[in-house]
Amino acid sequence: MKHIFIVAALPALLLSASPGFAHALLDHASPPVGSTVRSPPRTISLWFTQKLEGAFSTVEVRDAGGARVDVGKAQVGDDGTLLHTGLKALPPGTYQVHWRVLSVDTHSTEGTFSFTVGP
């Protein structure tokens, strides 16, 4: 009888534990992932699924030649899920965004995407 209870309770235990093992994943960005924008953005903004530790979260934006076009250290917004930084004046071209974040639950994640400034 004990074995039946343990087997029946196992899925509930696993499902209830999963939020504790979550990571801060990229929810959306501005400019959007893979997009082409007509006007060069002045900032890059990334929203995540969890709150971030600002001291350990970064974003870099590079042009096709590998030169950094972001300015200054990335900042975490008031709600804790937004990471943003300013951008230099961007001519038409494709830009690579690389982010690395540490969520308040101490899990780190990173990723890369691109966007294009063009007509």
GIFENFEN-V730374 format. One record per helix or strand. SS is the DSSP state (H for helix, E for strand). FROM is the first residue (numbers start at 1). TO is the last residue. If there is no record, write none. Layout:
BEGIN
SS | FROM | TO
SS | FROM | TO
END
This chain:
BEGIN
H | 2 | 21
E | 26 | 30
E | 36 | 37
E | 43 | 48
E | 52 | 52
H | 54 | 56
E | 58 | 62
E | 68 | 68
E | 70 | 76
E | 82 | 87
E | 93 | 103
E | 108 | 117
END
